[in-house]
Amino acid sequence: MKDSAWATIPVLKYVAVDATLTFWETLGFKITYRQDRPYKYAVTERDGCQLHFYYNKGVDISTPGNGCLIIVDDIQSVYREFSSRLKKKLGRVPSSGLPRISGIKPLQTRFTVTDPSGNAVILIQRGGKDEAEYESTDQKGLTDLGKTIALAVRLRDFKEDYVAATRALDNALKKPGIETGNDLYAEALIIRAELAKLLNDPNKEAECYKLLADLNVSADKIHGLKSKHKYSG
């Protein structure tokens, strides 16, 4: 990327003040500026990337809003580092609630970090080419269930909208006449079980896992599908 005479710096909402700054410090950012009066404002920086934070007590952090993109050279390395730092600090890698970090699949070139103030920062591989997967719902030749799976993956991985992904799969799996003994149905159940885990719904996860165990699908195939979606159930 060529240097420019102009620069864009995101200014994000800053509600959970100390928790937000501590979170970004955990991910390797440094606080380079902080003021509390006459208004609260802070700056964090890492590798030339700056995130500015402006305090707004009237913002509902549970409502999606502010966010930005960060372009990196090695997305998989960054994801491993962030996950390791969070696990060391929190004892786990949070996938729901605030803060959280979305999962990343093999060959995927982006993931989302959501901080304690609800800011969604999407990290993207420089020159990444995962658009084919994002647009896979438009591919000809997919069955109705195949299109729903592609849509659910899009909602899960690119928009981090687990509720919408769940709704799409549930509607598809309830359709009369759906074929239940094939690999595609198994994949749908695995994705649904993973979403249940992300949404802290152990009963639904157990239900999907039981249905999965009853299918006439080989153990090797099930293992391969779980690995594809990084589901550890």
Secondary structure, DSSP 8 states (H G I E B T S, - for coil): ----S-----EEEESSHHHHHHHHHHTT-EEEEEE-SSS-EEEEEETTEEEEEEE-TT--TTS---EEEEEES-HHHHHHHHHHHHHHHHSS---SSSSEE----TT--EEEEE-TT--EEEEEETT---HHHHTGGG-TT--HHHHHHHHHHHHHHTS--HHHHHHHHHHHHTSTT---SSHHHHHHHHHHHHHHHHTT-HHHHHHHHHHHHTSS--HHHHHHHHHHHT---
